[in-house]
Amino acid sequence: MTTLKAIPSGDSAAPEPEDGSDIGSARRVLTLEGHGLVALAASLGTEFVEALDVLGQVSGRVIVTGIGKSGHVGRKIAATLASTGTPAMFVHPAEASHGDLGMITPGDAILALSNSGETSELAHVVVYAKRFEIPLIAVTKGADSALAKAATVTLVVPDSDEACPMRLAPTTSTTVMMALGDAIA
């Protein structure tokens, strides 16, 4: 049986240069994601408290939405909220545009996740939130994005390096979003 060796606590050294080994690659990924989490923790401020206040005043449910990897993270956040006693559900933004907007009621609040904040699939959800004065909390790294500008409260996640060797696949960004959801719960 293989066991994992713990890295001594307080070891904040940069990841070993990727030497092509599986261990080197894994350490690089975990270190980059760890740096993203540290940056997220340092970035929390009054907006986080405002988001908690909005969610604390909800008489209905927390509706979590997002597309792509943000949608997968959103499903997990909705499940975590529900397991901690906060009524929550995930609504897929494409399905919302085709009839599921009716699942969102004036007593709800919307937690919308989008890495860029420019996700066109969220447009109908954003318009619906404005029309029915439903609080909208945005989680995005796009501080000046359309989603951020439309939101009641915007939680800007730090722009951290993705752990993917090509810096393309959402890795650190999804880890940070998921951790922020855990912190909210």
Secondary structure, 3 states (H helix, E strand, C coil): CCCCCCCCCCCCCCCCCCCCCHHHHHHHHHHHHHHHHHHHHHHCCHHHHHHHHHHHCCCCCEEEEECCHHHHHHHHHHHHHHHCCCCEEECCHHHHCCCHHHHCCCCCEEEEECCCCCCHHHHHHHHHHHHCCCCEEEEECCCCCHHHHHCCEEEECCCCCCCCCCCCCCCHHHHHHHHHHHHHC
